[in-house]
């Protein structure tokens, strides 16, 4: 297949490129730094800086993962605008470009996050659940999904992937935790009762490939493992996998003072279940957190 990817130089995008190159697909990455695409994504991956550079060649599928990291720094007005532009504005540009093409792709797989639901508290969340709260992260995800759904009017099948915390030792959230936990400085965040929907990177790549190929797949899918865990349980599992103690609790008050509204990503959570993926007979490789951490940390 001919696949166009946005956000291809990110954590999930690079893993997808590696997987799809092995499958023999032809990949193009739309990037702000097209000159770096080949070194980051694979020598056979073409990088373009403008959508018009793609040309009128065949295009079978689009995977839209672009978006500035949401948890890297406080949400100042300038940062909020960047987060919005890198998701919603970019997706609107993508759909507008697709509308100009004579031959349109069959499917658009577009990124989202479990933050779509807001802080779910103790509610069990599947894809039929409406947003529980309407914080900035939830509003961002809702607008992101709505902008992608505009492609349905073009006759394109749209799949929305609501991703949880992606686990890989090579980057992202888990990598940031490894040093303090290895130093024995890890611990629960706030009360430790908040839910953490997680997924192994290999399963994330596999489910995107699965949904891209399933002609009946459309709408939202929770991209998280079958067994969400609370923060305290995640802390214990990670500490055990690293053979370290984990008693340095991070006070919620300190996070709120230092991070503002951004602290809600750490102090809140979602008890999400991948109901629609299971109904579609997708098979997860890593069903427990212990198995996932064992695979990632014992290599």
MIDOSE-1310 file (N, C-alpha, C; in nm, 2 decimals, decimal comma, always signed):
residues 299
xxxx	+0,08/-0,12/+0,00/+0,00/+0,00/+0,00/+0,09/+0,13/+0,00; +0,03/+0,23/-0,05/+0,09/+0,37/-0,04/+0,03/+0,44/+0,08; +0,11/+0,47/+0,18/+0,06/+0,52/+0,30/+0,13/+0,65/+0,33; +0,05/+0,76/+0,36/+0,10/+0,89/+0,41/+0,08/+0,90/+0,56
xxxx	+0,19/+0,94/+0,63/+0,18/+0,95/+0,77/+0,22/+1,09/+0,81; +0,14/+1,15/+0,90/+0,18/+1,27/+0,97/+0,22/+1,23/+1,11; +0,32/+1,30/+1,17/+0,37/+1,26/+1,30/+0,46/+1,13/+1,29; +0,51/+1,11/+1,17/+0,59/+0,99/+1,15/+0,72/+0,98/+1,22
xxxx	+0,77/+1,10/+1,26/+0,90/+1,10/+1,33/+0,88/+1,08/+1,48; +0,76/+1,07/+1,53/+0,73/+1,06/+1,67/+0,75/+0,91/+1,71; +0,72/+0,89/+1,84/+0,74/+0,76/+1,90/+0,66/+0,65/+1,82; +0,53/+0,67/+1,81/+0,45/+0,57/+1,74/+0,48/+0,57/+1,59
xxxx	+0,50/+0,68/+1,54/+0,52/+0,69/+1,39/+0,64/+0,62/+1,35; +0,75/+0,63/+1,42/+0,88/+0,56/+1,39/+0,86/+0,41/+1,39; +0,79/+0,36/+1,50/+0,76/+0,22/+1,51/+0,67/+0,17/+1,40; +0,57/+0,25/+1,36/+0,49/+0,21/+1,25/+0,57/+0,20/+1,12
xxxx	+0,65/+0,30/+1,09/+0,74/+0,30/+0,97/+0,82/+0,17/+0,97; +0,88/+0,14/+1,08/+0,97/+0,02/+1,08/+0,89/-0,11/+1,05; +0,77/-0,12/+1,11/+0,68/-0,23/+1,09/+0,63/-0,24/+0,94; +0,59/-0,13/+0,89/+0,53/-0,13/+0,75/+0,64/-0,14/+0,65
xxxx	+0,76/-0,09/+0,67/+0,86/-0,12/+0,57/+0,89/-0,27/+0,56; +0,89/-0,34/+0,67/+0,91/-0,48/+0,67/+0,80/-0,55/+0,59; +0,68/-0,49/+0,59/+0,56/-0,55/+0,52/+0,57/-0,51/+0,37; +0,66/-0,43/+0,33/+0,68/-0,39/+0,19/+0,59/-0,27/+0,14
xxxx	+0,53/-0,20/+0,24/+0,45/-0,08/+0,20/+0,54/+0,04/+0,16; +0,48/+0,13/+0,08/+0,55/+0,25/+0,04/+0,51/+0,36/+0,13; +0,60/+0,43/+0,20/+0,57/+0,52/+0,30/+0,61/+0,66/+0,27; +0,53/+0,76/+0,30/+0,56/+0,90/+0,29/+0,53/+0,97/+0,42
xxxx	+0,62/+1,05/+0,47/+0,60/+1,12/+0,60/+0,59/+1,27/+0,57; +0,48/+1,33/+0,61/+0,47/+1,48/+0,61/+0,53/+1,53/+0,74; +0,63/+1,61/+0,73/+0,71/+1,66/+0,84/+0,76/+1,80/+0,83; +0,77/+1,87/+0,94/+0,83/+2,00/+0,94/+0,98/+1,99/+0,91
xxxx	+1,04/+1,87/+0,93/+1,18/+1,85/+0,90/+1,20/+1,73/+0,80; +1,16/+1,75/+0,68/+1,16/+1,64/+0,58/+1,30/+1,58/+0,56; +1,40/+1,66/+0,58/+1,54/+1,61/+0,56/+1,58/+1,51/+0,66; +1,51/+1,50/+0,78/+1,54/+1,41/+0,88/+1,46/+1,28/+0,88
xxxx	+1,36/+1,28/+0,79/+1,27/+1,16/+0,79/+1,35/+1,03/+0,76; +1,43/+1,03/+0,66/+1,50/+0,90/+0,62/+1,59/+0,85/+0,74; +1,65/+0,94/+0,81/+1,74/+0,89/+0,92/+1,66/+0,84/+1,04; +1,54/+0,90/+1,06/+1,46/+0,87/+1,18/+1,36/+0,75/+1,15
xxxx	+1,31/+0,75/+1,03/+1,20/+0,65/+0,99/+1,24/+0,54/+0,91; +1,36/+0,55/+0,84/+1,40/+0,45/+0,75/+1,44/+0,50/+0,62; +1,55/+0,45/+0,56/+1,61/+0,51/+0,44/+1,51/+0,51/+0,32; +1,41/+0,41/+0,32/+1,32/+0,40/+0,21/+1,20/+0,49/+0,23
xxxx	+1,19/+0,56/+0,34/+1,07/+0,65/+0,37/+1,10/+0,79/+0,31; +1,00/+0,83/+0,23/+1,01/+0,97/+0,17/+0,96/+1,07/+0,26; +1,03/+1,18/+0,28/+0,99/+1,29/+0,36/+0,94/+1,41/+0,27; +0,83/+1,47/+0,31/+0,78/+1,59/+0,23/+0,75/+1,70/+0,34
xxxx	+0,78/+1,82/+0,30/+0,75/+1,94/+0,39/+0,62/+2,00/+0,36; +0,56/+1,98/+0,24/+0,43/+2,03/+0,20/+0,35/+1,92/+0,14; +0,22/+1,92/+0,17/+0,13/+1,81/+0,11/+0,13/+1,81/-0,04; +0,14/+1,93/-0,10/+0,14/+1,93/-0,25/+0,26/+1,86/-0,31
xxxx	+0,37/+1,84/-0,23/+0,48/+1,76/-0,28/+0,45/+1,61/-0,30; +0,34/+1,57/-0,24/+0,31/+1,42/-0,26/+0,28/+1,39/-0,41; +0,22/+1,49/-0,48/+0,18/+1,46/-0,62/+0,05/+1,39/-0,63; +0,02/+1,35/-0,75/-0,10/+1,28/-0,78/-0,09/+1,13/-0,78
xxxx	+0,02/+1,08/-0,73/+0,03/+0,93/-0,73/-0,07/+0,86/-0,64; -0,07/+0,73/-0,65/-0,16/+0,65/-0,57/-0,15/+0,68/-0,42; -0,26/+0,68/-0,35/-0,26/+0,70/-0,20/-0,37/+0,61/-0,15; -0,33/+0,51/-0,07/-0,43/+0,41/-0,02/-0,48/+0,44/+0,12
xxxx	-0,39/+0,50/+0,20/-0,43/+0,52/+0,34/-0,35/+0,64/+0,40; -0,41/+0,71/+0,49/-0,35/+0,81/+0,57/-0,35/+0,78/+0,71; -0,24/+0,80/+0,78/-0,24/+0,78/+0,93/-0,19/+0,92/+0,99; -0,28/+0,98/+1,07/-0,26/+1,11/+1,12/-0,23/+1,11/+1,27
xxxx	-0,10/+1,12/+1,30/-0,05/+1,11/+1,44/+0,02/+1,24/+1,48; +0,02/+1,35/+1,40/+0,09/+1,47/+1,44/+0,03/+1,53/+1,56; +0,12/+1,60/+1,64/+0,07/+1,67/+1,75/+0,19/+1,70/+1,85; +0,21/+1,82/+1,89/+0,31/+1,85/+1,98/+0,29/+1,78/+2,12
xxxx	+0,39/+1,74/+2,19/+0,38/+1,66/+2,31/+0,29/+1,75/+2,41; +0,19/+1,68/+2,47/+0,10/+1,75/+2,56/+0,15/+1,77/+2,70; +0,24/+1,69/+2,75/+0,27/+1,69/+2,89/+0,42/+1,74/+2,91; +0,48/+1,80/+2,81/+0,62/+1,84/+2,82/+0,64/+1,97/+2,90
xxxx	+0,54/+2,06/+2,90/+0,55/+2,19/+2,97/+0,42/+2,24/+3,01; +0,41/+2,34/+3,10/+0,28/+2,39/+3,14/+0,20/+2,45/+3,02; +0,07/+2,45/+3,04/-0,02/+2,50/+2,93/-0,04/+2,65/+2,94; +0,06/+2,73/+2,90/+0,05/+2,87/+2,89/-0,04/+2,89/+2,76
xxxx	-0,08/+3,02/+2,75/-0,17/+3,05/+2,63/-0,09/+3,02/+2,50; +0,04/+3,04/+2,50/+0,11/+3,01/+2,38/+0,12/+2,86/+2,35; +0,14/+2,79/+2,46/+0,15/+2,64/+2,45/+0,02/+2,58/+2,41; -0,09/+2,63/+2,46/-0,22/+2,58/+2,42/-0,24/+2,60/+2,27
xxxx	-0,20/+2,72/+2,22/-0,22/+2,74/+2,08/-0,14/+2,65/+1,99; -0,02/+2,62/+2,04/+0,07/+2,52/+1,97/+0,01/+2,39/+1,97; -0,04/+2,34/+2,08/-0,11/+2,21/+2,09/-0,23/+2,20/+2,00; -0,30/+2,31/+1,99/-0,42/+2,32/+1,91/-0,38/+2,32/+1,76
xxxx	-0,29/+2,40/+1,72/-0,25/+2,41/+1,58/-0,19/+2,28/+1,53; -0,11/+2,22/+1,62/-0,04/+2,10/+1,57/-0,13/+1,97/+1,56; -0,25/+1,99/+1,61/-0,35/+1,88/+1,60/-0,47/+1,92/+1,51; -0,54/+2,01/+1,56/-0,67/+2,05/+1,49/-0,64/+2,12/+1,36
xxxx	-0,56/+2,23/+1,36/-0,53/+2,30/+1,24/-0,46/+2,22/+1,14; -0,37/+2,13/+1,18/-0,30/+2,04/+1,09/-0,40/+1,94/+1,02; -0,49/+1,89/+1,11/-0,58/+1,79/+1,05/-0,68/+1,86/+0,96; -0,72/+1,98/+0,98/-0,80/+2,05/+0,89/-0,73/+2,07/+0,76
xxxx	-0,60/+2,10/+0,76/-0,53/+2,12/+0,64/-0,52/+1,99/+0,56; -0,50/+1,88/+0,64/-0,49/+1,75/+0,57/-0,62/+1,71/+0,50; -0,73/+1,73/+0,57/-0,86/+1,70/+0,51/-0,89/+1,79/+0,39; -0,86/+1,92/+0,40/-0,88/+2,01/+0,29/-0,79/+1,96/+0,17
xxxx	-0,67/+1,92/+0,19/-0,59/+1,87/+0,08/-0,65/+1,74/+0,02; -0,70/+1,65/+0,10/-0,76/+1,53/+0,05/-0,88/+1,56/-0,04; -0,95/+1,67/+0,00/-1,07/+1,70/-0,08/-1,03/+1,75/-0,22; -0,91/+1,79/-0,24/-0,86/+1,84/-0,38/-0,82/+1,72/-0,46
xxxx	-0,79/+1,61/-0,41/-0,74/+1,49/-0,48/-0,85/+1,42/-0,56; -0,82/+1,39/-0,68/-0,91/+1,31/-0,76/-0,93/+1,17/-0,71; -0,82/+1,11/-0,67/-0,82/+0,97/-0,62/-0,79/+0,98/-0,47; -0,89/+0,96/-0,39/-0,88/+0,97/-0,24/-0,85/+0,84/-0,18
xxxx	-0,78/+0,84/-0,06/-0,75/+0,72/+0,01/-0,88/+0,65/+0,06; -0,87/+0,53/+0,09/-0,98/+0,45/+0,14/-1,01/+0,48/+0,29; -0,90/+0,51/+0,36/-0,91/+0,52/+0,50/-0,82/+0,63/+0,56; -0,87/+0,70/+0,66/-0,79/+0,79/+0,75/-0,79/+0,74/+0,89
xxxx	-0,68/+0,70/+0,94/-0,67/+0,66/+1,08/-0,61/+0,78/+1,15; -0,68/+0,84/+1,24/-0,64/+0,96/+1,31/-0,62/+0,94/+1,46; -0,52/+1,00/+1,51/-0,49/+0,99/+1,65/-0,58/+1,07/+1,74; -0,59/+1,02/+1,86/-0,67/+1,09/+1,97/-0,61/+1,03/+2,09
xxxx	-0,67/+1,05/+2,21/-0,62/+1,00/+2,33/-0,74/+0,97/+2,43; -0,71/+0,89/+2,53/-0,81/+0,86/+2,63/-0,85/+0,98/+2,71; -0,76/+1,09/+2,69/-0,80/+1,22/+2,75/-0,93/+1,28/+2,70; -0,98/+1,22/+2,59/-1,11/+1,26/+2,53/-1,22/+1,25/+2,63
xxxx	-1,21/+1,16/+2,73/-1,31/+1,14/+2,83/-1,30/+1,24/+2,94; -1,19/+1,31/+2,96/-1,16/+1,38/+3,07/-1,12/+1,29/+3,19; -1,12/+1,35/+3,31/-1,09/+1,27/+3,43/-1,22/+1,18/+3,46; -1,20/+1,05/+3,43/-1,32/+0,96/+3,45/-1,35/+0,91/+3,59
xxxx	-1,26/+0,94/+3,68/-1,28/+0,89/+3,82/-1,29/+0,74/+3,82; -1,40/+0,69/+3,88/-1,42/+0,55/+3,90/-1,51/+0,49/+3,79; -1,55/+0,57/+3,69/-1,63/+0,52/+3,59/-1,55/+0,43/+3,49; -1,62/+0,32/+3,45/-1,56/+0,23/+3,35/-1,60/+0,29/+3,21
xxxx	-1,50/+0,31/+3,13/-1,52/+0,39/+3,01/-1,50/+0,30/+2,88; -1,61/+0,29/+2,80/-1,59/+0,23/+2,67/-1,62/+0,33/+2,57; -1,62/+0,29/+2,44/-1,64/+0,39/+2,34/-1,78/+0,46/+2,33; -1,87/+0,40/+2,40/-2,01/+0,46/+2,40/-2,03/+0,57/+2,50
xxxx	-1,93/+0,58/+2,59/-1,93/+0,68/+2,70/-1,91/+0,82/+2,64; -1,99/+0,92/+2,69/-1,97/+1,06/+2,65/-1,86/+1,11/+2,74; -1,79/+1,22/+2,71/-1,69/+1,28/+2,80/-1,75/+1,30/+2,94; -1,66/+1,27/+3,04/-1,71/+1,29/+3,18/-1,68/+1,43/+3,22
xxxx	-1,57/+1,48/+3,19/-1,54/+1,62/+3,22/-1,49/+1,69/+3,10; -1,48/+1,82/+3,10/-1,45/+1,90/+2,98/-1,33/+1,99/+3,01; -1,22/+1,93/+3,05/-1,09/+2,01/+3,07/-1,03/+2,04/+2,94; -0,91/+2,10/+2,94/-0,85/+2,14/+2,81/-0,81/+2,02/+2,73
xxxx	-0,76/+1,92/+2,79/-0,71/+1,80/+2,72/-0,83/+1,73/+2,65; -0,95/+1,73/+2,72/-1,07/+1,67/+2,66/-1,11/+1,75/+2,55; -1,12/+1,88/+2,56/-1,16/+1,97/+2,45/-1,07/+1,95/+2,33; -0,94/+1,94/+2,36/-0,84/+1,93/+2,25/-0,87/+1,80/+2,17
xxxx	-0,89/+1,69/+2,24/-0,92/+1,56/+2,18/-1,05/+1,56/+2,10; -1,15/+1,62/+2,16/-1,28/+1,63/+2,09/-1,27/+1,70/+1,96; -1,20/+1,82/+1,96/-1,19/+1,90/+1,84/-1,10/+1,83/+1,74; -1,00/+1,75/+1,79/-0,91/+1,68/+1,70/-0,99/+1,57/+1,63
xxxx	-1,07/+1,50/+1,70/-1,16/+1,39/+1,64/-1,26/+1,45/+1,54; -1,32/+1,56/+1,58/-1,42/+1,63/+1,49/-1,36/+1,67/+1,36; -1,23/+1,72/+1,37/-1,17/+1,77/+1,24/-1,14/+1,65/+1,15; -1,10/+1,54/+1,21/-1,07/+1,42/+1,13/-1,20/+1,36/+1,07
xxxx	-1,31/+1,37/+1,14/-1,44/+1,32/+1,09/-1,49/+1,39/+0,97; -1,44/+1,51/+0,94/-1,48/+1,58/+0,82/-1,45/+1,51/+0,70; -1,35/+1,41/+0,71/-1,31/+1,34/+0,59/-1,42/+1,24/+0,55; -1,51/+1,21/+0,64/-1,62/+1,11/+0,60/-1,71/+1,17/+0,49
xxxx	-1,72/+1,30/+0,48/-1,80/+1,37/+0,38/-1,73/+1,35/+0,24; -1,60/+1,31/+0,24/-1,53/+1,29/+0,11/-1,54/+1,14/+0,07; -1,61/+1,06/+0,15/-1,62/+0,92/+0,12/-1,51/+0,83/+0,18; -1,44/+0,89/+0,27/-1,32/+0,82/+0,33/-1,36/+0,76/+0,47
xxxx	-1,33/+0,64/+0,49/-1,35/+0,57/+0,62/-1,26/+0,63/+0,72; -1,31/+0,68/+0,84/-1,23/+0,74/+0,94/-1,23/+0,66/+1,07; -1,11/+0,63/+1,11/-1,09/+0,55/+1,24/-1,02/+0,65/+1,34; -1,08/+0,65/+1,46/-1,02/+0,74/+1,57/-0,96/+0,65/+1,67
xxxx	-0,83/+0,67/+1,70/-0,75/+0,58/+1,79/-0,73/+0,66/+1,92; -0,80/+0,63/+2,03/-0,79/+0,70/+2,15/-0,68/+0,62/+2,24; -0,56/+0,67/+2,23/-0,45/+0,60/+2,29/-0,43/+0,63/+2,44; -0,39/+0,53/+2,51/-0,35/+0,55/+2,65/-0,20/+0,57/+2,66
xxxx	-0,15/+0,54/+2,78/+0,00/+0,56/+2,80/+0,07/+0,45/+2,73; +0,15/+0,49/+2,63/+0,23/+0,39/+2,55/+0,36/+0,36/+2,62; +0,38/+0,23/+2,64/+0,50/+0,18/+2,71/+0,60/+0,14/+2,61; +0,72/+0,20/+2,62/+0,84/+0,15/+2,55/+0,96/+0,20/+2,63
xxxx	+1,06/+0,13/+2,63/+1,18/+0,17/+2,70/+1,26/+0,27/+2,62; +1,23/+0,30/+2,50/+1,30/+0,38/+2,41/+1,26/+0,53/+2,41; +1,16/+0,56/+2,49/+1,11/+0,70/+2,48/+0,98/+0,71/+2,56; +0,92/+0,83/+2,55/+0,79/+0,85/+2,61/+0,79/+0,85/+2,76
xxxx	+0,67/+0,83/+2,82/+0,64/+0,84/+2,96/+0,73/+0,74/+3,04; +0,74/+0,61/+3,00/+0,81/+0,52/+3,08/+0,96/+0,55/+3,09; +1,02/+0,60/+2,98/+1,16/+0,63/+2,98/+1,19/+0,74/+3,08; +1,10/+0,84/+3,10/+1,12/+0,94/+3,19/+1,12/+0,89/+3,34
xxxx	+1,05/+0,78/+3,36/+1,04/+0,73/+3,49/+1,16/+0,64/+3,53; +1,23/+0,59/+3,43/+1,33/+0,48/+3,46/+1,44/+0,53/+3,55; +1,49/+0,65/+3,53/+1,61/+0,70/+3,61/+1,57/+0,72/+3,75; +1,46/+0,79/+3,79/+1,43/+0,81/+3,93/+1,39/+0,67/+4,00
xxxx	+1,33/+0,58/+3,92/+1,29/+0,46/+3,98/+1,42/+0,37/+4,01; +1,51/+0,38/+3,91/+1,64/+0,30/+3,93/+1,72/+0,36/+4,04; +1,70/+0,48/+4,07/+1,77/+0,55/+4,19/+1,70/+0,53/+4,32; +1,59/+0,46/+4,31/+1,51/+0,44/+4,43/+1,43/+0,56/+4,47
xxxx	+1,40/+0,65/+4,38/+1,33/+0,77/+4,41/+1,19/+0,77/+4,35; +1,14/+0,66/+4,31/+1,01/+0,65/+4,25/+0,90/+0,64/+4,36; +0,78/+0,66/+4,32/+0,67/+0,65/+4,42/+0,54/+0,69/+4,35; +0,43/+0,66/+4,42/+0,30/+0,70/+4,37/+0,28/+0,85/+4,35
xxxx	+0,19/+0,89/+4,26/+0,16/+1,03/+4,24/+0,03/+1,06/+4,30; +0,03/+1,16/+4,39/-0,09/+1,20/+4,46/-0,14/+1,09/+4,54; -0,27/+1,06/+4,53/-0,33/+0,95/+4,61/-0,29/+0,81/+4,56; -0,25/+0,81/+4,43/-0,22/+0,68/+4,37/-0,34/+0,60/+4,33
xxxx	-0,46/+0,65/+4,35/-0,58/+0,58/+4,32/-0,62/+0,60/+4,17; -0,57/+0,70/+4,10/-0,61/+0,73/+3,97/-0,57/+0,62/+3,87; -0,66/+0,60/+3,77/-0,64/+0,49/+3,68/-0,54/+0,53/+3,57; -0,47/+0,43/+3,52/-0,37/+0,45/+3,42/-0,39/+0,35/+3,31
xxxx	-0,47/+0,39/+3,20/-0,48/+0,30/+3,09/-0,35/+0,30/+3,01; -0,29/+0,18/+2,99/-0,16/+0,17/+2,93/-0,17/+0,07/+2,81; -0,06/+0,08/+2,72/-0,05/-0,02/+2,61/+0,09/-0,03/+2,57; +0,13/-0,15/+2,54/+0,27/-0,18/+2,49/+0,28/-0,12/+2,35
xxxx	+0,39/-0,06/+2,32/+0,41/-0,01/+2,18/+0,38/-0,11/+2,07; +0,42/-0,23/+2,09/+0,40/-0,33/+1,99/+0,25/-0,35/+1,96; +0,17/-0,35/+2,07/+0,03/-0,36/+2,05/-0,03/-0,24/+1,99; +0,02/-0,12/+2,02/-0,03/+0,00/+1,96/+0,00/+0,00/+1,80
xxxx	+0,11/-0,05/+1,76/+0,14/-0,06/+1,62/+0,05/-0,16/+1,56; +0,04/-0,27/+1,62/-0,05/-0,38/+1,57/-0,19/-0,34/+1,55; -0,25/-0,27/+1,65/-0,39/-0,23/+1,64/-0,41/-0,13/+1,53; -0,32/-0,03/+1,51/-0,33/+0,06/+1,40/-0,33/-0,01/+1,27
xxxx	-0,24/-0,10/+1,25/-0,23/-0,18/+1,13/-0,36/-0,26/+1,11; -0,41/-0,32/+1,22/-0,53/-0,40/+1,21/-0,65/-0,31/+1,17; -0,67/-0,20/+1,23/-0,78/-0,11/+1,20/-0,77/-0,05/+1,06; -0,65/-0,03/+1,02/-0,63/+0,02/+0,88/-0,68/-0,08/+0,78
xxxx	-0,66/-0,21/+0,81/-0,70/-0,31/+0,71/-0,84/-0,36/+0,72; -0,91/-0,33/+0,84/-1,04/-0,38/+0,86/-1,14/-0,29/+0,79; -1,20/-0,33/+0,68/-1,29/-0,25/+0,60/-1,41/-0,20/+0,68; -1,45/-0,28/+0,78/-1,57/-0,25/+0,86/-1,54/-0,16/+0,98
xxxx	-1,41/-0,13/+1,00/-1,37/-0,05/+1,12/-1,39/+0,10/+1,09; -1,46/+0,17/+1,18/-1,47/+0,31/+1,17/-1,51/+0,37/+1,31; -1,49/+0,50/+1,33/-1,52/+0,56/+1,46/-1,42/+0,54/+1,56; -1,45/+0,56/+1,69/-1,35/+0,56/+1,80/-1,32/+0,42/+1,85
xxxx	-1,19/+0,40/+1,88/-1,14/+0,27/+1,94/-1,05/+0,31/+2,06; -1,07/+0,25/+2,18/-0,98/+0,27/+2,29/-0,86/+0,19/+2,27; -0,74/+0,26/+2,25/-0,62/+0,19/+2,23/-0,55/+0,17/+2,37; -0,59/+0,07/+2,44/-0,53/+0,05/+2,57/-0,55/-0,10/+2,61
xxxx	-0,47/-0,15/+2,69/-0,47/-0,29/+2,73/-0,60/-0,33/+2,80; -0,63/-0,46/+2,81/-0,75/-0,50/+2,87/-0,76/-0,48/+3,02; -0,64/-0,46/+3,09/-0,64/-0,45/+3,23/-0,58/-0,31/+3,27; -0,66/-0,20/+3,28/-0,60/-0,08/+3,33/-0,56/-0,10/+3,48
xxxx	-0,47/-0,02/+3,52/-0,42/-0,03/+3,66/-0,42/+0,11/+3,73; -0,43/+0,11/+3,86/-0,42/+0,24/+3,93/-0,27/+0,28/+3,94; -0,25/+0,40/+3,96/-0,11/+0,46/+3,97/-0,03/+0,38/+4,07; -0,09/+0,35/+4,19/-0,01/+0,28/+4,29/+0,03/+0,15/+4,25
xxxx	-0,06/+0,08/+4,18/-0,02/-0,06/+4,13/+0,08/-0,05/+4,02; +0,07/+0,05/+3,93/+0,18/+0,07/+3,83/+0,31/+0,10/+3,90; +0,31/+0,18/+4,00/+0,43/+0,21/+4,07/+0,50/+0,08/+4,13; +0,41/+0,00/+4,19/+0,47/-0,12/+4,25/+0,52/-0,22/+4,15
xxxx	+0,45/-0,23/+4,03/+0,49/-0,32/+3,93/+0,63/-0,27/+3,87; +0,64/-0,14/+3,84/+0,76/-0,09/+3,79/+0,88/-0,11/+3,88; +0,86/-0,08/+4,01/+0,96/-0,09/+4,11/+1,01/-0,24/+4,12; +0,91/-0,33/+4,12/+0,94/-0,47/+4,13/+1,02/-0,52/+4,01
xxxx	+0,98/-0,47/+3,89/+1,06/-0,51/+3,77/+1,20/-0,46/+3,77; +1,22/-0,34/+3,84/+1,36/-0,29/+3,85/+1,43/-0,33/+3,98; +1,36/-0,41/+4,06/+1,42/-0,45/+4,19/+1,46/-0,33/+4,28; +1,37/-0,24/+4,29/+1,40/-0,11/+4,36/+1,28/-0,08/+4,45
xxxx	+1,30/-0,01/+4,56/+1,18/+0,03/+4,64/+1,12/+0,15/+4,57; +1,00/+0,18/+4,62/+0,92/+0,30/+4,56/+0,83/+0,36/+4,66; +0,89/+0,44/+4,74/+0,81/+0,50/+4,85/+0,81/+0,65/+4,85; +0,87/+0,71/+4,75/+0,88/+0,86/+4,74/+0,76/+0,92/+4,68
xxxx	+0,65/+0,93/+4,75/+0,52/+0,98/+4,70/+0,54/+1,12/+4,66; +0,48/+1,15/+4,54/+0,48/+1,29/+4,49/+0,34/+1,36/+4,53; +0,35/+1,46/+4,62/+0,22/+1,52/+4,67/+0,15/+1,59/+4,56; +0,01/+1,56/+4,56/-0,07/+1,63/+4,46/-0,07/+1,78/+4,46
xxxx	-0,06/+1,83/+4,58/-0,06/+1,98/+4,60/+0,06/+2,04/+4,53; +0,18/+1,97/+4,55/+0,30/+2,03/+4,49/+0,29/+2,03/+4,33; +0,22/+1,92/+4,28/+0,21/+1,92/+4,13/+0,11/+2,03/+4,08; +0,01/+2,05/+4,16/-0,09/+2,15/+4,12/-0,02/+2,29/+4,12
xxxx	+0,06/+2,32/+4,22/+0,13/+2,44/+4,23/+0,23/+2,46/+4,12; +0,30/+2,35/+4,09/+0,41/+2,37/+3,99/+0,37/+2,35/+3,85; +0,26/+2,28/+3,82/+0,22/+2,25/+3,69/+0,08/+2,31/+3,65; +0,00/+2,36/+3,74/-0,12/+2,41/+3,71/-0,22/+2,31/+3,65
xxxx	-0,30/+2,35/+3,55/-0,40/+2,25/+3,50/-0,34/+2,13/+3,44; -0,21/+2,14/+3,39/-0,14/+2,02/+3,34/-0,13/+1,91/+3,44; -0,13/+1,94/+3,57/-0,12/+1,84/+3,67/-0,24/+1,74/+3,66; -0,35/+1,78/+3,60/-0,46/+1,69/+3,59/-0,44/+1,57/+3,51
xxxx	-0,34/+1,58/+3,42/-0,30/+1,46/+3,35/-0,24/+1,35/+3,44; -0,18/+1,39/+3,54/-0,11/+1,30/+3,63/-0,20/+1,26/+3,75; -0,28/+1,35/+3,80/-0,36/+1,33/+3,92/-0,50/+1,27/+3,88; -0,54/+1,28/+3,76/-0,67/+1,22/+3,71/-0,63/+1,10/+3,62
xxxx	-0,74/+1,04/+3,57/-0,72/+0,92/+3,49/-0,84/+0,87/+3,43; -0,83/+0,75/+3,36/-0,95/+0,69/+3,29/-0,94/+0,54/+3,31; -1,05/+0,48/+3,35/-1,06/+0,34/+3,36/-1,11/+0,29/+3,23; -1,03/+0,29/+3,12/-1,08/+0,26/+2,99/-1,07/+0,11/+2,95
xxxx	-1,16/+0,07/+2,87/-1,15/-0,07/+2,82/-1,16/-0,07/+2,67; -1,09/-0,16/+2,60/-1,09/-0,16/+2,46/-1,20/-0,25/+2,40; -1,32/-0,21/+2,43/-1,44/-0,29/+2,40/-1,45/-0,32/+2,25; -1,44/-0,21/+2,17/-1,46/-0,23/+2,03/-1,35/-0,31/+1,96
xxxx	-1,23/-0,29/+2,01/-1,12/-0,38/+1,96/-1,14/-0,52/+1,98; -1,19/-0,55/+2,10/-1,21/-0,69/+2,14/-1,33/-0,75/+2,06; -1,43/-0,66/+2,03/-1,55/-0,71/+1,95/-1,50/-0,73/+1,81; -1,40/-0,66/+1,76/-1,35/-0,68/+1,63/-1,25/-0,80/+1,62
xxxx	-1,22/-0,87/+1,74/-1,13/-0,98/+1,75/-0,99/-0,95/+1,73; -0,95/-0,83/+1,77/-0,81/-0,79/+1,78/-0,75/-0,87/+1,90; -0,63/-0,93/+1,88/-0,56/-1,00/+1,99/-0,45/-0,92/+2,04; -0,45/-0,89/+2,17/-0,34/-0,82/+2,23/-0,23/-0,92/+2,26
xxxx	-0,11/-0,88/+2,24/+0,01/-0,96/+2,28/+0,04/-0,95/+2,42; +0,02/-0,83/+2,48/+0,06/-0,80/+2,62/-0,07/-0,77/+2,70; -0,12/-0,86/+2,78/-0,24/-0,85/+2,85/-0,23/-0,80/+2,99; -0,11/-0,82/+3,05/-0,09/-0,77/+3,19/+0,03/-0,67/+3,19
xxxx	+0,03/-0,58/+3,28/+0,14/-0,48/+3,30/+0,27/-0,55/+3,33; +0,26/-0,66/+3,41/+0,39/-0,73/+3,44/+0,45/-0,79/+3,32; +0,37/-0,85/+3,23/+0,42/-0,90/+3,10/+0,49/-0,79/+3,02; +0,42/-0,68/+3,01/+0,47/-0,57/+2,93/+0,60/-0,51/+2,98
xxxx	+0,61/-0,49/+3,11/+0,73/-0,44/+3,17/+0,84/-0,54/+3,16; +0,81/-0,66/+3,18/+0,91/-0,77/+3,17/+0,97/-0,77/+3,03; +0,89/-0,75/+2,93/+0,94/-0,75/+2,79/+1,03/-0,63/+2,77; +0,99/-0,52/+2,82/+1,06/-0,39/+2,79/+1,19/-0,37/+2,87
xxx	+1,19/-0,43/+3,00/+1,30/-0,40/+3,09/+1,40/-0,51/+3,10; +1,36/-0,63/+3,05/+1,45/-0,74/+3,06/+1,53/-0,77/+2,93; +1,52/-0,68/+2,84/+1,59/-0,71/+2,71/+1,74/-0,69/+2,73
